[in-house]
């Protein structure tokens, strides 16, 4: 007996060489593979790069947005002389006051305006653009005793007045001298409900609107001296301010953190879009798996030749994997290039419309992440079909096989596939903004994917067992659904995921819109009135009784305050859960009440007696308290109206925020603010839905008789929110469109793969006398049946997913919106049938003779 | 004396269940080192399957297959592949060259797979030996059928195998080209001292062998030296 054969394993260079030689045949057969990977990677990298471009824009233009290096702001009170002295000791200071007020036009129309009162130095950074052009001094100065104002052009339309009109603001008239085209610091202001009205601080003082307790935000921007404005200096400033002015109630922001709420929302939105991009990658993965499966079939002989020449199954697999990996790299590279270009494209196309600075750059981090996602997806979806390359029989070189058995690949490839899928999921979770949501999204996608596979298997199994249909067309359609190499799994998987996502988004969108507009007529107030001075309460309530007889009026004291400490921990150091962190950032509305406010119920502890006289107590929203990690007995220190006070949590409430009634996170015992000059907030709920005219009348009359009281029409406020939701919905639908596009690509690939078999069928049937009409009918039936099953699944899965998101994550009631869901699902059936027919159109035109000769 | 190839009572079936076909039934034979054996018989008699079993490409259900002193039935699939790479050269009827590789690369593949450093030098020499020294960088599609089969011959011989198996090596060639290939095959076999087993329907090719084995319905019908053989 001879010595055993020595084991010499060819190294990776040889395998790479062989794979590269195989690729000389070109990328035909891999176009769908490339498109699927490129699309998914481009979506992920594009979204990430765009978000970073926006964040960088905010970062580098932070000084412009903030109006200085640092800003200090608080509500109710301007800076005291000692506070101003501190700021001036640090750098050049300018002040801005912002508040809401009513503007009354000579024609009797009134409207809410967002006032911005600026000093002579404004703007210290950037420029204001007026129409007609001019400087703030020219536009806002008093001429012949009349102050000037510049307004958002929307106000001209809303009040129905031209430039030059004098409108009433509080106790004075101001002249509308210019339209306000842009303000450099607009983004730092946050969401606004009315058009901007800019005037001088002298003018604001003259309006008489600045009453004690009025809700007005005083913001001071400080420009640090040249050479002392580094990031370390910003930090030093913050520390010095906290040491010099403890408990002053000022919120401090620096240019590196100019719009934190916007950045947070941007990150959250980005994550959502990345998840949608991942879904596109997963859908595309089906195309990858199909393409690799077809590749293994196509390269069977070459792989068998390797084996006949001494390559082991493992080596053959390695060559095939390297070849597919190289193509995956090309697809990923295309995706990276396209994704990286997106910020430039958006900057170029949408810059005039985008109120945001955008700084496109190549983002190495995003490129690396995109490459990781792309290659993980290639592995996750190709290892399984590639595993079959291991067992390609060499006998294929000697004889044609009667039927290829698609057995499971060896266990090692199954394990490798599972690991790659887990790796892809782990990448998605690890690099997410909110892991809880990412895990849910990944688990949901995996569940839908597995269910769809199951559905595809069940559909084929049922079709196989159906009794023979009487009509040939139906028989052919049913046979096409279950025959080997049928479109069924590809079509159901690829379109199923995309359509489920579409139905889910349609339902969530419909529910959000419904939440914003539904139930308003019966439950929600028509108006909120802010800044009602204590002295005017009786007169104002009687006015409301007069203009809106029978309407329900609720009134409560309203102050704005900032939480300084929770127990002994400074607010900025509290480790708060994501859902509660917002309470610690900036000013919150707070009130006091002798009884449990309407729209909330006590869940823990006891309410204080009506005549309570002891140390300050506070009632907290239960969910927010849980998020802050506090409960009954803990203390919070707040700065309100210039006073810092500490109150003990006496009880916890569950608040029904959706009622849109007056409610607050914190409700204090009435004695806490005894003697403080706070104003009140009132809501007016009409017994019947009021007409726009009658509401406008109330608005105008209120502005005329109570110029210092600001009226907010709930419909207007909701319209503003609706507008934002609408814009987000467009972006989300655009992103989901990518998933559908990936599905369409997969479908196109699957149709292409089955093309030969279809030509064979069509030719034989035509030779036997079938007309093109009958063939079309058979295909319509096949695609229609598969589309219907897919749509049915997507309706159920989309309903369940949307319901979970709406009720569990958004804490809202879920309503089933059949039109939205059916439109999404019905669209899918139509697309399926149409694409299927387009894909098989060429089949119908084939002349039998040519094919029969070569069969 | 150890035989180059020795089969003892080999049974081999293909397919499953009702479609299972018994291809080889109790086949026993021995081939001496350096011998040239022709397998002949009607279509479906099991010639190609017997050849594949000798090359370790099909597994026997029962029996023993000894090739160059190695019991193939005891090797797993990867060991079989490595054994083939070093000891057996295969020539196919349809050449089975890899279309994306040049003639030189096609011939170098078995050496590359076995980790040889001088794969390309040896491949070049082998192509010279089959008269294709001027066609090294041509792709299979740029070569005639005869040239493709010469490349396939060079590829089968490049690793100096002890056994050469050929499945109807002239089946896809015209008569003149086929004759040239056969001459080349036998010359090379003689030069290397290799053992040759080939399947053929061509009487003139069978006549060049030392011995012919006729199969019918999976069994050996006759096993005779050249002088007594009828094809």
Interface residues (C-beta under 8 A of the other chain):
Chain A: X1 X2 X5 X7 X8 X9 X10 X11 X14 X17 X18 X21 X22 X23 X24 X25 X301 X302 X304 X305 X306 X307 X308 X309 X310 X311 X312 X313 X314 X315 X393 X394 X395 X397 X398 X399 X402
Chain B: X15 X19 X48 X51 X52 X55 X57 X58 X68 X69 X70 X77 X78 X79 X81 X82 X83 X84 X85 X86 X87 X90 X92 X94 X96 X97 X98 X99 X100 X101 X105 X109 X110 X112 X113 X114 X115 X155 X159 X167
